[in-house]
Amino acid sequence: MIDRIYSLLGLARRAGKITSGESQVEAMLKKRKGHLLILAEDAQGTHKKYQQWAEDLRLPVMIIGTKLDLGVAIGLSPRSTVLVMDDGFAKAILKIRS
């Protein structure tokens, strides 16, 4: 299951449909953009901040993998936050999770 999610995240990055890293994700959330917020399990400091923010925006949140796993999945350095900007990718990832 988690491998399929990572695969979709990689596809979404290549399609230019994700934003990653705390500063870029914050900028998009301030603009009220995004369809799914993904947080790394080992990024405890970010959970409370981003979960509250996502709740205010009615944005679904997934907590999966490690920072290293998320980074590898999207072909970048370790990432604690990934914001899926495309509704189709977000729905596909949420469908896999359920």
Contacts in CASP RR format, 6 or more apart in sequence:
PFRMAT RR
TARGET T0000
AUTHOR 0000-0000-0000
METHOD contacts of the structure
MODEL  1
MIDRIYSLLGLARRAGKITSGESQVEAMLKKRKGHLLILAEDAQGTHKKY
QQWAEDLRLPVMIIGTKLDLGVAIGLSPRSTVLVMDDGFAKAILKIRS
1 96 0 8 1.000
1 97 0 8 1.000
2 64 0 8 1.000
2 65 0 8 1.000
4 96 0 8 1.000
5 62 0 8 1.000
5 64 0 8 1.000
5 73 0 8 1.000
5 93 0 8 1.000
5 96 0 8 1.000
5 97 0 8 1.000
6 69 0 8 1.000
6 72 0 8 1.000
6 73 0 8 1.000
7 73 0 8 1.000
8 89 0 8 1.000
8 92 0 8 1.000
8 93 0 8 1.000
8 96 0 8 1.000
9 18 0 8 1.000
9 38 0 8 1.000
9 70 0 8 1.000
9 73 0 8 1.000
9 74 0 8 1.000
9 82 0 8 1.000
9 84 0 8 1.000
9 93 0 8 1.000
10 18 0 8 1.000
10 73 0 8 1.000
10 74 0 8 1.000
10 75 0 8 1.000
11 89 0 8 1.000
12 18 0 8 1.000
12 74 0 8 1.000
12 84 0 8 1.000
12 86 0 8 1.000
12 89 0 8 1.000
13 20 0 8 1.000
13 74 0 8 1.000
13 75 0 8 1.000
13 76 0 8 1.000
15 86 0 8 1.000
15 89 0 8 1.000
16 85 0 8 1.000
17 84 0 8 1.000
17 85 0 8 1.000
17 86 0 8 1.000
17 89 0 8 1.000
18 74 0 8 1.000
18 82 0 8 1.000
18 83 0 8 1.000
18 84 0 8 1.000
18 85 0 8 1.000
18 86 0 8 1.000
18 89 0 8 1.000
19 25 0 8 1.000
19 27 0 8 1.000
19 28 0 8 1.000
19 34 0 8 1.000
19 82 0 8 1.000
19 83 0 8 1.000
19 85 0 8 1.000
20 70 0 8 1.000
20 71 0 8 1.000
20 74 0 8 1.000
20 76 0 8 1.000
20 79 0 8 1.000
20 81 0 8 1.000
20 82 0 8 1.000
20 83 0 8 1.000
21 79 0 8 1.000
21 80 0 8 1.000
21 81 0 8 1.000
21 82 0 8 1.000
22 46 0 8 1.000
22 80 0 8 1.000
22 81 0 8 1.000
24 83 0 8 1.000
25 37 0 8 1.000
25 50 0 8 1.000
25 81 0 8 1.000
25 82 0 8 1.000
25 83 0 8 1.000
28 34 0 8 1.000
28 83 0 8 1.000
28 85 0 8 1.000
29 37 0 8 1.000
29 50 0 8 1.000
29 53 0 8 1.000
29 54 0 8 1.000
29 57 0 8 1.000
29 59 0 8 1.000
29 83 0 8 1.000
32 57 0 8 1.000
33 83 0 8 1.000
33 85 0 8 1.000
34 59 0 8 1.000
34 83 0 8 1.000
34 84 0 8 1.000
34 85 0 8 1.000
34 90 0 8 1.000
35 59 0 8 1.000
35 60 0 8 1.000
35 84 0 8 1.000
35 85 0 8 1.000
35 86 0 8 1.000
35 87 0 8 1.000
35 88 0 8 1.000
35 89 0 8 1.000
35 90 0 8 1.000
35 91 0 8 1.000
36 59 0 8 1.000
36 60 0 8 1.000
36 61 0 8 1.000
36 62 0 8 1.000
36 83 0 8 1.000
36 84 0 8 1.000
36 89 0 8 1.000
36 90 0 8 1.000
36 93 0 8 1.000
36 94 0 8 1.000
37 50 0 8 1.000
37 54 0 8 1.000
37 59 0 8 1.000
37 60 0 8 1.000
37 61 0 8 1.000
37 62 0 8 1.000
37 81 0 8 1.000
37 82 0 8 1.000
37 83 0 8 1.000
37 84 0 8 1.000
38 61 0 8 1.000
38 62 0 8 1.000
38 63 0 8 1.000
38 64 0 8 1.000
38 70 0 8 1.000
38 81 0 8 1.000
38 82 0 8 1.000
38 83 0 8 1.000
38 84 0 8 1.000
38 93 0 8 1.000
39 46 0 8 1.000
39 47 0 8 1.000
39 50 0 8 1.000
39 51 0 8 1.000
39 61 0 8 1.000
39 62 0 8 1.000
39 63 0 8 1.000
39 64 0 8 1.000
39 80 0 8 1.000
39 81 0 8 1.000
40 46 0 8 1.000
40 63 0 8 1.000
40 64 0 8 1.000
40 65 0 8 1.000
40 66 0 8 1.000
40 67 0 8 1.000
40 69 0 8 1.000
40 70 0 8 1.000
40 78 0 8 1.000
40 79 0 8 1.000
40 80 0 8 1.000
40 81 0 8 1.000
41 63 0 8 1.000
41 64 0 8 1.000
41 65 0 8 1.000
41 66 0 8 1.000
42 65 0 8 1.000
42 66 0 8 1.000
42 67 0 8 1.000
43 67 0 8 1.000
43 80 0 8 1.000
43 81 0 8 1.000
46 80 0 8 1.000
46 81 0 8 1.000
47 63 0 8 1.000
50 61 0 8 1.000
50 81 0 8 1.000
51 61 0 8 1.000
53 59 0 8 1.000
54 60 0 8 1.000
54 61 0 8 1.000
55 61 0 8 1.000
60 90 0 8 1.000
60 94 0 8 1.000
62 93 0 8 1.000
62 94 0 8 1.000
62 97 0 8 1.000
64 70 0 8 1.000
66 78 0 8 1.000
67 78 0 8 1.000
67 79 0 8 1.000
67 80 0 8 1.000
68 78 0 8 1.000
70 78 0 8 1.000
70 79 0 8 1.000
70 80 0 8 1.000
70 82 0 8 1.000
71 77 0 8 1.000
71 78 0 8 1.000
71 79 0 8 1.000
74 82 0 8 1.000
84 90 0 8 1.000
84 93 0 8 1.000
END
